[in-house]
């Protein structure tokens, strides 16, 4: 039996902790692992074993008996203090017996890359999954209310983005959690084409059968909206990743990790519309 086979068997017989296991990618990762018959622990504030990033006292219990971890950090890896927190958690995880750490990171975020390095320093068998903006931002979280209101008002100008599907991210993460060939690799993920927010609005209009428009706003105006809704105003800074064009090109991590093409936004929009989530 090879060492890699031994590593995989140990990882798969122990519990996988899915941090953010009720979120867009975490929920999908947990569902896929459970469907394979693998033991899963959902790490969340409301979980059976609560996990809270801001409360290190919750970490040890969540790590008990864990062999692999899908690491997502809220609100964002680039935020102040994230790297230090992720680093301390990763060290504790390895000390408690976890070997495989798969980190969801952000494309083009220097702060996120500092967090990546902190995780690597833990000595774990690591895989980094860097993603751009999610298709599911439009039907599961941040932008859902804008779509329902018929106007996507965001500080994105005429910039383009290679939106990636959360199902693709989850498939890559599960592969990395369960197959040793992904150890030590960094996968940059995107969808199969670049889209402007004007084009996104057109796609959503076609899928829903109603008029959805795009209205560019200033960063200051968007910060005010975030503040009014009790959300971190630092989220506005993430739009800089779109505006400066650093991610305005396609990457091929989905193909590299899975051997298939990524899901297109049109397919996502059609499926989401059929679910009724955008019905008004």
N, C-alpha and C positions, 0 to 999 in steps of 0.2 A: 504493500500500500504506500503510495507516495505521500509526501508531507502535505501537498496541496489537497489531496483527497481527505486526509485526516482533518485539515483545517475546515473544509467544507462540512464534514460530518459533525464536528464539534459545534460549528456555528448553527447548523440547522437543528440540532437536538436541544440547544439552549433557546431561551426566549429572545425574540427580537423586540427591542424597545423602539417604538415609532413616536418620536417627539413631534408634537403637533399632529397627532393621529386623528384629529377631527377636522383638520384643514384640507385645503384643496389637493395637495399632493399626498399628505400623510394619510388621509382617509383611503385614498386609492392604493397606497402601498400596503396598508394594513389589510385591506380587502383581498389583495392579490396573495399576500403571504398566508392568510387564513384559508383561502381557497386551495392552497397547496398542502394544507394540513399542518402548517408550521405554527408553533406557539408565538403569540404576539401579545405585547403589552402596549396599550395606548397611553402615551405620555401627554397629559393635558391637565389643566386646572381642575376639571370636573371628573377626571379619571378615577377608576377604582383605587389605583395607587396614584395620588396626585403628583404632578410634576409642574414646577413653576420655576422658570429661569431665574427670576429675581429672588427666589428663596432657596439657597443651596441646601437648607435642611431637608428639602423634599427629594434631593437627588439620590441619596443612598438607597432608600427603599425602592425607588423606581429602577435602580440598577441591579437589584438582587436577582441572581440567576441569569443575567443577561449575557448573551454571547455576541450580539450584533446590534447596532443602533443606526437608525435613520435620523440624522440630525438636521432639524430645521430650527431657525432662530427667529423669534418675533420681537420687535417689528422688522428688523433688517440687520444683516450681518455688518453692514457699513456704518451702523449707528454707533455713537460713542459708547465704549465699555463692552461692546459685543465680543471683541477679540479676546479680551481678558477672561470674560465669563466662559466662552467656548473652550478656551485653553484649560481653565481650571476643571471644568466638567470633563473634558476628554482625559485628563490625567487621572481623575477619580474613576472614570469608567474603566480604563485599562487596569488600574490597581484593583478594581472589583472583579476583574476577569473577562471583561468585554474585549474581543479581539478585532472585530470588523466595525469600522465607522465609515458611514457614507454620508457626506455633507452636501446638502443643497445650498449652492452658492449663487452669486449673481455675476453675470457676464459684465466685464468692464468696470467692476467696482473695486477700486484699490483697497478700500477699507475691508471689503469682503475677503480679499486675498490675504490680508493680515490675519483674519480669522482662520482661513484655510491653513496657514503656516502654523498657527498655534495648535490646531488639531493634529497636524502631522507630527509635531514635536512630542505628542503623547506616547509615541511608539506603537500605535495601533496599525493594523492593516487597513489602509485608508483608500477611499475613492472619492474624488470631488466631482460633483455634477453641477455645472454652471448653466443657468438658464436665463433667457431673456424674459420679457413680459409674457404672461400667460394668456391664452385664449379665454380661459375661465374667469379672468378679471371682469368680463362683460356679462357673465350670467351667475356668478357665485359670490361676488364680493364687491370690490371697490367701485366698479362702474355700472353695476346693475341698475341702480336708481336712475342713472343718467339715461340708460337705454329705455327704461320704462317711461321716462319723461319725454322721450323723443328727441332729446338734444344732448350730444356728448360734448360737454364744455370742459376742455382740458388745456393745459399749457404746453401743447406739443407742436404748435406751428404747422409747418408742412413736412415735418420729419417723418421718416419711415422706420418701421420696426419689424423684425422677423418673428412675429408672435409664435410661441411654442405651446403645444397642447399639454395639459396636466397629465393626460393619460400616457403620453410619450415619456414625460419625466418619471412617472411612477414605474413604467416598464423598465427604464434604464436603472432606476434605483433598486428595484427588486433583483434585477440581474446582478448588480454589484453586491448586493447583500448575500447572494446565494451562490455565486460562482467566483472561484479564486482568480480566474483569468483577468478580472477587472481590478485587482489589487494594485495600488500605486499608479492608477491612471486618472487623468483629468479629462472629463468629457464636456465639451461645450455644445449646448443644444440650441437649436432654433427650428422654426417651421421651414417649409419648403420655398417660401417667397417673402419678399419685403412688401409691407402694406403701410400706406399712410393712413391717418385717422379719417381722412375723407373717404378712402377706399373701404375702411372698416365700416363706416356708416352706410355706405352703399351695399356692402355685403349683408349687413344686419337688416336693412330695408327690404332686400330681396327675400331674406329668410323669413321675416315676420309678416311681410305683406303690408307694411305700413311705413310711413315716412319717418326716418330717423336721420337727423342732420348732425354735422360736426361744427362746433363753434369754438375756435381757438380763443383762449383767455390768457392773461398775464400770470406769471408765477405769483405775484403779490396777491392777485385776486383769488388764486387757488389756495394760497396759504390761509386767507381769510375764511374760505369755505371749510377747510380742514379744522380750523380753530372753532368755528361755529358748531361743527359736528363732533367736537371732542376727540379728534384724531390728532396724532403727532404732526406738527407742522413740518417736521423734517421729511415727511413723505414727498413734499413738493420738490425737495432737492434731488430725488431720484429721477425726476423728469429731465434733469440735465444729461442723463445717460442717453436719452433719446435725442435731445436737442443738439448735442455736439456731434452726433453721428458715429460715435465710437462702436456701436453695435449694429450699424446699418450695413451689415453684410451677412451672408449666410455662412453657417458652420455645419459640421456634419457628424456631430456626436451621436445622434440617434442611429445613423447608418453604421458608425463605427462600433457602437455597443450592441446593437440589435440585428444588424444586417438587413434593415428595411428602411423605407422612406418615412419621414415624419408626416403626421396628420395635417391636412390643409385646413385653413380657416373656414373655407366654404363648407367642408364636411362638418366641422365643429358647429357652425352657425345653423346648419340645417337640422342637426340632431338636437341642439339646444332649443330651437324654435318648436320642434315636435314635442318636447317635454312640457310645453306650456309656460315655461318660466318667464317669457316676455309678453304673455297675454295681459292686456289691460282692458 
